[in-house]
Amino acid sequence: LLASTKSLDVQGIIKGTETLFDKAISYWSNLISSLSGTKSNTNTTDNNDLMSNLTQMDISSISVSPDDTILPPEVVDIASRRAGLVVGEPLKPSSVSEVAKILKEWYVRHGYVLCSVTGANIQPSADDTKQPQTATVTIQTNEPRNDLTNPVSMAFAKEMVIDPRNSTNLLTFKQYKNRLEREKRIGRDTIRKSDLNTTYMQTTGTTQSCAIAKALRLEPGAVFQMEDPSCAILKQSGLFQELLTVEPVRLAKDGETNEPDAVQLRIIAIENPSRNLEYGVSKGMYSGGWEGELDFQHANVLGGNEKFGISLRRGTKGEKSASSDGHASERSENAGTSWMSRTVLPSGKITWEDGNWGRRGGYSLEAFNDYIGEDDNDKTEGENDVDPLLLRRGMAYSFQQPLPHHPKWAASSSASTSLERTTTRNGKLENMASVTLSVGPNVYQLPMNARHSILTSVTSGTKLRATPAEVIDNVLNHLDPYGSGSIISRQIFPLTNQKRP
């Protein structure tokens, strides 16, 4: 059985982890033993004299240990100045503890919730003839790093109902509900999970721990950092019904497997169902007739939030094989398309998506086949030269965030390209290729809690008005380039001026 944790916040993670900040309270009580080249002296008077001499020493330099610390030099310099630990001025015992407090705040603000300042070493200068004597201050830090093999450990659970008749028996919610309905003890709409005694049982899952480490940017061997302690990126992904536990755990050193103070983020979660099937009936977009639609979606295919989908549509209206205007034989000149004009073909779409957790590098691939069918509104008496579209098929590829994040307006962008072939009812073929770049939507705040968004897109493409065999001699004569652009602006004005909590 697994314990449940309902809320995740910064304070919960900090409180639930072992930090060494509380250990940095006795710098000066053990100062004498940390001095290099100083003999041990148990005489209290001599110790007091030495402490008095230390507080009169001027600081010659301030450094941080270890050398590969994540603390930027400018941050250490600012923290030292704010705490009164300034090069060229005398030592102050209170300054070191104040530096530790400021640096700890910087650690937490940047997501390094396990890092802390653990102490300070003071090294007097070797030149005893120099008056006044100077000292070097070295601030010691503890910066735990991610496990080298598995920065994230995943475990999965499912909620089970404890059988009131036998506490050792566990039932799924559906099993419990069906049993009560068979006994006619409860209505179908009156049972609620909140009214039942439930527990969690360990089960298997699909999500890979390496994918979660990538989503949270936890690299092996890097200093442990939780940029988003609430794990909003996991909650918004749709993979999990609930995150029960998210906590960093220190690992014991095991030979050469882990470094000292290695950390692993352990997650216990309830996964959502990965496969969904939807069906329905709707009006066709092209023909206006009724169409049946079947849509299958498989999420988290490879355990990294990938998505695969198949969509099928089929209408009830196709074009008649003959017409009273005497042009039926003319439409049948192309044997390869005459059967399509008399048959209702299904429309389909296959999609594959890897969104890369909403970051740069996400992409989607789509292959489609759209049967447009017949629209009675397109047939006007006397318009015998009208040759409407019958079929379009092709593929499209889109890429997330092709532009750099700076400037800010380009942080949300996408690029797509498509290749498409269309067929008319008389068998005329046309090939098209296009590229689209979209920027936005960029949202801006307006007075009175109103919001303003702008979405900009630019498209460029070309049409090939012949078959490949006909354009061998002169391709440019058969190309029709085109371009388009759009700017969509939206404003949202709230009905009240009250801000949401």
RAJOCOR-V846044 format. One record per helix or strand. SS is the DSSP state (H for helix, E for strand). FROM is the first residue (numbers start at 1). TO is the last residue. If there is no record, write none. Layout:
ss=SS from=FROM to=TO
ss=SS from=FROM to=TO
This chain:
ss=H from=10 to=15
ss=H from=21 to=23
ss=H from=32 to=34
ss=H from=44 to=55
ss=E from=58 to=65
ss=H from=73 to=83
ss=E from=90 to=90
ss=H from=93 to=109
ss=E from=116 to=124
ss=E from=134 to=142
ss=E from=145 to=146
ss=E from=152 to=162
ss=E from=170 to=171
ss=H from=173 to=182
ss=H from=193 to=195
ss=E from=198 to=203
ss=H from=209 to=215
ss=E from=223 to=223
ss=H from=232 to=235
ss=E from=240 to=250
ss=E from=263 to=271
ss=E from=275 to=283
ss=E from=290 to=299
ss=E from=306 to=315
ss=H from=328 to=331
ss=H from=335 to=342
ss=E from=347 to=354
ss=H from=356 to=358
ss=E from=363 to=371
ss=H from=376 to=378
ss=E from=389 to=400
ss=H from=408 to=410
ss=E from=413 to=424
ss=E from=429 to=445
ss=H from=447 to=449
ss=E from=451 to=464
ss=H from=468 to=471
ss=H from=476 to=478
ss=E from=479 to=492
